[in-house]
Amino acid sequence: MRIVVTGSAGRLGRSVVQGLVASGHEVVGADRAASGIRSVDERAIDLLDAAAVAGLFDEVRPDAVVHLAAISVPFSAPELDILSTNTALGYTVAAAAAAAGVGRTLVASSPTVLGYGRPGWRPTALPLDEREPVQPANAYALSKTVLEEEVRMFARTSAGVFTSFRPCYVISPEEWAGAPTQQGHTVLERLRDPALAAVSLFNYVDARDAADFVEAWLAADPAAVDGECFFVGAADALAVEPVAALWRRYVPALGDAADGIGAGQPVFSVAKAERLLGWRPTRSWRDLVPGGVDAVAAPPAAHAPATAASTATASSAASAPVTAASTASAATPAAPANAAAPVAPRGTAASTTSAPAPATPVTAPSTTTPATPTPAPQIERVP
């Protein structure tokens, strides 16, 4: 197949491109920067230019499009710029794909659409899956929510197949070897200090597993994926201890149902992708961190537990990185929160028993100032 990948030079884009090339596909990378990957036809393009995107698709005539490009760092630009840029990018690419008669279009969303991290957020059931209500709490998450609606609109109104997916905190091959991840910490630091990974509800995905998901999506029955959305994450949590042993201190919003998330289990479920696409992640941090679990056995960094309020400005950690300033806020010491309202395990009725109201979160005032907006974003640096 001939496939256009937008954001091809990014953290996730590079692994997707490499996976597609290895599978024998003809790949055209559309980005402002070159990935340097051999056997890829790289095109420098402003994806906000509708005429340029339409011209590229008319020339290349792709069989499929994988759209990863976006402003992917919450609060890295004014909120309106993030919202308008990301939604325009998604619409421009999807509309051009529909007009060109592209057979399949896959658009990257984010787990942050659920709104976890904001004060008062509670899951309706655990593990989290695609049935969980969407409650965006910042412009980045809102832009991804709009993208998912754009996908559903084009699925209803065009002949091609349109799908969205929510990749968790993406970790690239070089980051397993010690390079900083999208939040500025190394994987080892995130494992040694649960407060860092708690911001993302301990989710992650190896970029190569996400690339394998793309391959599975390409091969899937169109009727099974048209208009659908999928979580894409690892089969375990980015934590040495089970989530059941961590949530009370680090993510009290998860509630008592998190006691059922035992050793080797993640907070996010990928059961839908397995059921409809036959895809399962195959890579675990336990095998990819040099030295494995033994390497984590070191004094943890001095970070305080995350709270609902302190993680509100850093709720992106699943599929969208946050700025250094926002992660500093997440590590600010705060008063312990009261017990969260009861949450039902997924597949059971939610409890109607009332629970004590959560304590008022305490956070340090933010000193973050937005970075200069990027008028034509380069890549989706997803988790």
KATAGI-V110468 format. One record per residue. OMEGA is omega in whole degrees, 0 to 359 (NA if undefined). D_CENTER is the distance of its C-alpha to the mean C-alpha in Angstrom with 2 decimals. Layout:
# KATAGI-V110468
{{OMEGA	D_CENTER} {OMEGA	D_CENTER}}
This chain:
# KATAGI-V110468
{{173	25.91} {189	25.44} {173	21.79} {176	20.49} {175	17.14} {185	16.20} {187	14.60} {180	16.30} {185	17.00} {182	13.54} {178	11.82} {184	10.19} {181	13.04} {180	15.75} {178	14.91} {180	14.55} {181	17.82} {179	19.55} {180	18.79} {178	20.11} {180	23.11} {180	23.90} {175	24.02} {179	26.56} {174	24.78} {188	25.88} {173	22.98} {179	23.16} {180	20.72} {184	20.42} {176	19.54} {179	21.58} {179	21.70} {178	22.80} {181	20.88} {181	24.26} {181	23.50} {177	26.72} {177	27.39} {176	24.87} {186	26.39} {181	24.66} {174	25.17} {187	24.86} {171	24.08} {185	23.21} {173	20.81} {179	21.97} {185	25.41} {180	25.75} {180	28.98} {180	27.61} {178	24.71} {179	27.28} {178	29.62} {182	27.21} {178	26.51} {180	30.26} {187	31.09} {184	28.62} {183	28.65} {173	25.41} {181	25.03} {177	21.25} {174	18.64} {186	15.00} {179	13.55} {188	10.88} {179	12.85} {160	12.15} {191	12.80} {178	9.52} {177	11.14} {177	12.04} {177	15.82} {177	16.49} {175	18.61} {185	20.45} {181	18.46} {179	20.42} {178	19.70} {181	15.91} {185	16.40} {182	19.13} {184	17.76} {180	14.39} {178	16.18} {177	19.08} {181	17.21} {181	15.72} {182	19.16} {181	21.11} {182	19.46} {180	19.51} {178	23.05} {178	24.26} {179	23.00} {182	24.80} {181	27.88} {180	28.08} {178	27.91} {185	24.87} {183	24.58} {176	20.82} {180	17.88} {186	14.19} {180	11.75} {173	8.02} {182	6.70} {174	3.95} {182	5.14} {178	7.00} {180	9.37} {176	11.12} {179	12.45} {182	12.59} {179	14.30} {177	16.75} {177	20.38} {181	21.49} {174	18.27} {175	19.05} {176	17.50} {179	19.94} {178	19.66} {357	18.05} {180	16.20} {175	13.58} {187	13.33} {177	13.36} {181	16.59} {181	15.33} {177	16.33} {182	14.11} {184	15.11} {185	13.38} {174	14.89} {186	14.46} {179	14.72} {180	11.20} {178	10.07} {180	13.35} {179	12.87} {175	9.91} {178	12.28} {178	15.01} {179	13.34} {177	13.12} {175	16.75} {179	17.69} {180	16.65} {178	18.77} {180	21.54} {176	21.87} {180	21.78} {193	24.71} {181	26.62} {184	26.41} {183	27.57} {177	24.45} {179	21.54} {183	18.31} {172	15.05} {176	11.45} {184	8.51} {178	5.14} {177	3.86} {185	3.73} {188	5.30} {176	6.86} {183	10.60} {183	13.13} {181	16.70} {180	18.36} {174	16.28} {182	17.66} {176	20.99} {177	20.62} {179	19.03} {175	17.01} {187	13.25} {177	11.25} {177	12.74} {178	16.11} {172	16.82} {177	17.55} {181	16.25} {177	19.75} {180	19.73} {179	16.66} {181	18.54} {180	21.81} {183	20.72} {180	18.75} {181	18.45} {180	15.92} {180	13.47} {180	14.47} {180	12.60} {184	9.31} {175	11.64} {181	12.06} {175	9.01} {172	8.21} {173	8.69} {184	11.37} {180	10.90} {173	14.07} {176	13.04} {176	10.36} {176	13.44} {176	15.53} {179	13.52} {179	14.33} {179	17.87} {178	18.12} {179	17.08} {184	19.76} {187	22.30} {174	21.64} {181	24.19} {181	23.44} {183	24.46} {187	21.85} {184	18.82} {180	20.21} {184	18.54} {176	16.19} {184	12.51} {166	10.91} {178	8.49} {184	8.03} {178	8.49} {181	11.59} {178	14.84} {180	15.47} {177	14.37} {183	14.20} {178	17.60} {178	21.20} {176	22.43} {177	21.35} {179	19.19} {181	22.46} {187	24.15} {194	21.63} {183	20.51} {181	23.82} {190	23.76} {181	20.17} {183	18.47} {179	21.51} {181	19.69} {177	18.74} {187	22.45} {180	24.89} {178	22.99} {175	20.88} {179	24.18} {179	23.56} {188	20.46} {183	22.57} {177	22.54} {181	19.95} {179	17.96} {177	14.32} {181	13.53} {180	11.23} {174	13.33} {184	12.95} {181	16.58} {179	16.27} {178	15.06} {183	17.86} {187	20.33} {184	19.93} {184	18.91} {182	20.27} {172	17.11} {175	16.53} {182	14.80} {185	17.74} {181	16.72} {178	16.89} {181	17.04} {179	20.61} {189	21.61} {175	19.74} {179	20.61} {182	24.16} {177	26.49} {183	24.09} {182	24.58} {181	27.82} {182	26.21} {184	24.39} {179	27.81} {179	28.48} {181	29.00} {176	25.71} {183	25.00} {175	26.40} {178	23.55} {178	24.14} {177	22.13} {175	19.40} {180	20.45} {182	19.07} {184	20.47} {178	19.53} {183	15.83} {181	15.96} {181	15.62} {187	12.80} {185	10.64} {200	7.57} {179	7.22} {183	4.29} {181	1.75} {181	5.31} {177	8.48} {182	11.55} {180	15.12} {180	17.72} {182	19.60} {177	16.99} {175	16.46} {177	20.22} {182	20.41} {183	18.30} {180	20.89} {179	23.85} {181	26.23} {178	26.41} {180	28.67} {178	27.66} {174	26.37} {180	28.42} {179	27.36} {177	24.72} {181	25.88} {179	26.12} {182	23.20} {170	24.11} {181	22.73} {180	20.97} {177	23.87} {179	26.39} {179	27.72} {180	26.40} {177	29.09} {179	31.09} {180	32.51} {181	32.27} {179	30.89} {178	31.68} {181	29.93} {178	27.43} {179	28.94} {182	28.39} {179	25.68} {178	26.96} {175	25.09} {178	26.45} {183	26.68} {175	24.09} {183	25.53} {173	22.54} {184	23.57} {176	21.25} {179	21.35} {182	23.16} {175	21.24} {187	20.38} {180	22.17} {188	20.71} {187	17.24} {190	16.92} {171	13.52} {180	9.80} {185	9.15} {168	5.51} {NA	4.76}}
